[in-house]
Amino acid sequence: MSSKALSGELGLLADRGVVERRERGAAVSYRLTARGLALVPLLDALGEWAADV
């Protein structure tokens, strides 16, 4: 995935409240919000299901 595509996807997730963007000087990082953390069990289950298919 290109840097531009990744930035776009992370921006959408930030707009929807799934991740929080943090800037420290030139460095940018992202972390899951409470809304994002609530998705973890669902994504884990989906990954397990996909592994079984």
C-alpha positions as CSV (number, residue, x, y, z in Angstrom):
1,M,0.0,0.0,0.0
2,S,1.4,3.4,-0.9
3,S,2.0,6.1,1.7
4,K,-0.7,8.2,0.1
5,A,-3.3,5.4,0.3
6,L,-2.4,4.6,3.9
7,S,-2.7,8.2,4.9
8,G,-6.1,8.4,3.2
9,E,-7.4,5.4,5.0
10,L,-6.1,6.5,8.4
11,G,-7.7,9.9,7.8
12,L,-11.1,8.2,7.2
13,L,-10.7,6.2,10.4
14,A,-9.8,9.3,12.3
15,D,-12.8,11.1,10.9
16,R,-15.0,8.3,12.0
17,G,-13.5,8.2,15.5
18,V,-11.8,4.8,15.2
19,V,-8.3,6.2,15.6
20,E,-6.8,9.3,17.0
21,R,-4.0,11.1,15.1
22,R,-1.1,12.5,17.2
23,E,1.6,14.8,15.9
24,R,4.9,15.4,17.7
25,G,7.0,17.6,15.6
26,A,7.4,15.9,12.3
27,A,6.4,12.5,13.6
28,V,2.8,11.4,13.3
29,S,1.3,8.4,15.1
30,Y,-2.2,6.9,15.4
31,R,-3.8,5.1,18.3
32,L,-7.1,3.3,18.7
33,T,-9.9,5.2,20.4
34,A,-12.5,3.5,22.6
35,R,-14.6,3.1,19.5
36,G,-11.6,1.4,17.7
37,L,-10.9,-0.9,20.7
38,A,-14.6,-2.0,20.7
39,L,-14.0,-3.3,17.1
40,V,-11.1,-5.6,18.2
41,P,-13.2,-8.6,19.2
42,L,-15.2,-8.4,16.0
43,L,-12.0,-8.2,13.9
44,D,-10.5,-11.1,15.8
45,A,-13.6,-13.2,15.2
46,L,-13.6,-12.3,11.5
47,G,-9.9,-13.3,11.2
48,E,-10.6,-16.7,12.9
49,W,-13.5,-17.3,10.6
50,A,-11.4,-16.4,7.5
51,A,-8.7,-18.8,8.6
52,D,-11.2,-21.6,8.8
53,V,-12.6,-21.0,5.3
